[in-house]
Amino acid sequence: MSVVALLDGLVLVHGSARAEAALAYRRKRGIGGPMRMAAVILTLVDADCAGVLFARNPVTGADEIVIEAAWGLGETVVAGLVTPDHFRLSPGGRIVEQRIGEKDIAMRRAADGGTHETAVAPELVEAPCLDTATLARLAGFPHRRWRACCWPQRRRPWARP
């Protein structure tokens, strides 16, 4: 990505704070004062598997780790394009629940820096994309990092190159 494209993107992000939907959100929740905007710039990796990790169960609020994963980039998980693998783990990393999803497409990094959709090999569609060793590494992350710095949202995208 060029510097010009990056700066153009930042201008769009900053401008989105003044979009009618954002202003309505602020009014509805009684949020006044100056608008503040932040942007995080990340390097897009060639991910074999990616998804979202919650340091607290987003449905029940329980003190457990929830990991959702799919082949390729995490875009298929967050956009709801596949039924991802779903894992619930105890704070110590013991698997409490495991549901393997149907992951028939993957988003991959394109040569131009964007992404493109690809078909997943039939033998991988219903195969788990995370092994127990990777789950253990992911399970250790929120408690090492978030409990130290009190990360407020407790949700983190991740990728395995």
C-alpha positions in Angstrom: 0.0 0.0 0.0 1.3 3.4 -0.9 1.6 6.3 1.6 -1.0 8.2 -0.4 -3.5 5.3 -0.1 -2.8 5.0 3.6 -3.3 8.7 4.2 -6.5 8.6 2.1 -7.8 5.8 4.2 -7.0 7.7 7.4 -9.0 10.7 6.1 -12.0 8.4 5.5 -11.7 6.8 8.9 -11.5 10.3 10.6 -14.5 11.5 8.5 -16.6 8.5 9.5 -16.9 10.1 13.0 -19.1 12.7 11.5 -21.3 10.3 9.5 -25.0 10.5 10.4 -25.0 7.0 11.9 -22.1 7.9 14.2 -23.7 11.1 15.3 -27.0 9.3 16.0 -25.1 6.7 18.1 -23.6 9.5 20.2 -27.0 11.3 20.6 -28.7 8.0 21.6 -26.1 7.3 24.2 -25.8 10.8 25.5 -22.2 11.1 24.5 -21.2 14.8 24.3 -17.9 16.6 24.1 -15.3 16.6 21.4 -15.2 13.6 19.1 -12.0 11.6 19.3 -10.8 9.2 16.7 -8.0 6.6 16.7 -6.8 4.4 13.9 -4.6 1.3 14.2 -2.5 0.4 11.2 -1.6 -3.3 11.0 0.4 -5.3 8.5 -1.8 -7.8 6.6 -0.2 -11.2 7.1 -0.6 -14.3 4.9 -2.7 -16.2 7.4 -3.2 -20.0 7.3 -5.9 -19.6 10.0 -7.3 -16.6 11.8 -10.2 -15.4 13.9 -11.3 -13.6 17.0 -10.4 -14.3 20.7 -12.6 -13.1 23.6 -11.0 -12.9 27.0 -14.5 -13.1 28.5 -17.5 -15.0 27.1 -19.3 -12.3 25.0 -22.7 -14.0 25.4 -22.7 -14.9 29.1 -19.9 -12.7 30.6 -18.4 -15.8 32.1 -14.7 -15.8 32.9 -13.7 -18.1 30.1 -11.9 -17.7 26.8 -13.9 -17.9 23.5 -12.0 -18.4 20.3 -13.6 -18.5 16.8 -11.5 -19.5 13.9 -11.5 -20.2 10.1 -9.1 -20.8 7.3 -7.3 -17.8 5.8 -7.9 -14.3 7.1 -10.3 -13.5 9.9 -12.6 -11.5 7.6 -14.7 -14.6 7.0 -15.3 -14.9 10.7 -16.2 -11.3 11.5 -18.3 -10.9 8.4 -20.2 -14.1 9.0 -19.3 -15.6 5.7 -18.6 -19.1 7.3 -19.6 -20.9 10.4 -16.3 -20.8 12.2 -14.8 -23.3 14.6 -15.9 -22.3 18.1 -13.9 -23.1 21.2 -14.7 -22.3 24.9 -11.7 -22.6 27.3 -11.4 -22.3 31.0 -9.1 -19.4 32.2 -6.4 -22.1 32.6 -6.8 -23.2 28.9 -8.8 -26.4 29.4 -11.2 -27.0 26.4 -14.7 -26.8 27.8 -16.6 -26.9 24.4 -15.5 -27.4 20.8 -17.7 -27.1 17.8 -16.2 -27.5 14.4 -17.8 -25.2 11.8 -18.3 -25.4 8.1 -15.6 -23.3 6.5 -16.0 -23.6 2.8 -14.4 -20.3 1.8 -11.3 -18.4 2.9 -10.1 -14.9 2.4 -6.5 -14.7 1.3 -4.1 -11.8 0.8 -4.0 -10.6 -2.7 -0.8 -9.4 -4.5 -2.0 -5.8 -4.6 -2.4 -5.7 -0.8 -6.1 -6.4 -0.8 -7.9 -9.7 -0.2 -9.7 -12.2 -2.4 -12.0 -15.1 -1.7 -10.9 -18.7 -2.4 -12.6 -22.1 -2.0 -11.4 -24.3 0.8 -10.2 -27.8 -0.1 -13.1 -30.2 0.5 -11.2 -32.2 3.1 -10.6 -29.0 5.2 -14.2 -27.7 5.1 -15.2 -29.5 8.3 -11.7 -30.1 9.7 -10.6 -28.1 12.8 -8.2 -25.3 11.8 -6.6 -25.1 15.3 -4.8 -27.8 17.1 -4.5 -28.1 20.9 -1.0 -26.5 21.0 -2.2 -23.4 19.1 -5.3 -23.2 21.4 -3.0 -23.4 24.4 -0.9 -20.5 23.1 -3.9 -18.4 22.3 -5.5 -19.2 25.7 -2.4 -17.8 27.5 -2.5 -14.5 25.6 -5.5 -12.7 27.2 -4.5 -13.5 30.8 -0.9 -12.5 30.3 -1.6 -9.4 28.4 -5.1 -8.1 29.3 -5.0 -8.8 33.0 -1.8 -6.8 33.1 -3.1 -3.8 31.2 -6.9 -4.1 31.8 -7.8 -4.0 28.1 -11.4 -2.8 28.2 -12.9 -4.6 25.2 -11.3 -7.9 25.8 -11.7 -8.9 22.2 -8.7 -9.5 20.0 -8.2 -10.5 16.3 -5.4 -13.0 15.8 -3.8 -14.9 12.9 -1.5 -17.9 12.5 0.8 -17.4 9.5 
